[in-house]
Amino acid sequence: MNLIRTWQLAPGAVTLDKLGTDVGNRFDSIESSIQTITDTMSTDTERLAAIQAVTTAFQAADSSLQGSITTLAAGIAGGAGLNSDGSYVTNTDTNYINSAVSIHQATRLLDAQTKTLADALSAEVSARQAAVTSLQAGLDGLLGGTLAGKSAKFDTATVAVGDTGLNRVTVTGDIDPNLPVLVYLNGQLVETATTVAGQPKTIDLPDLPSEAFSQSIQVLYYV
């Protein structure tokens, strides 16, 4: 709000000397105000210079940040196997993800295929377990239940150092001597094979050429 001041002078109230003093004081006040304005303008210039310096610093920091972001983005794109612009590299020679157009979609395709394979494997394992159970039940029935509680084991026999030349082989499990023991030499059934008394892991074979014992000897037995 601008205030307009007025004065009403009574006759003889102000002398010429006093008026001159008052006018002088007014000019001094105006001069002081002008100097104050000049000082303020000088301060504003310094402030503008400081603002410019801060602006320049921010611009430099922004440029540095942009460079860091660009470098980081390039590293991420390279590490993820993307194109330099970050776009997905379409596969053409894979088994399951050729149709994918993004990493997300490729991951979902792999997840779906993994689930399919896992389900198929689980079903196959269950079928094989059922088949083994059925076979075991059939063998139990054929042998009058003598296999109840027993487990069939198919093993690769070895020749112990002390048994070299004795037509004797060793398996890893304890053989039940009351159940059948089948020995195969290179896929051919050995007609006579007997367990060794007091040595449940040992089997005596008929006289065979020494070179026969360097070949694969498979044993089916029950434990």
Secondary structure, DSSP 8 states (H G I E B T S, - for coil): ----------TTSS-HHHHHHHHHHHHHHHHHHHHHHHHHHHHHHHHHHHHHHHHHHHHHHHHHHHHHHHHHHHHHHHHTT--TTS-----SS-SS-TT-SSHHHHHHHHHHHHHHHHHHHHHHHHHHHHHHHHHHHHHHHHTTTTTTT--EEEEE-B--GGGTTTTEEE-SS---TTS--EEEETTEEES--EEETTEEEEEE-----GGGGGS-EEEEEE-
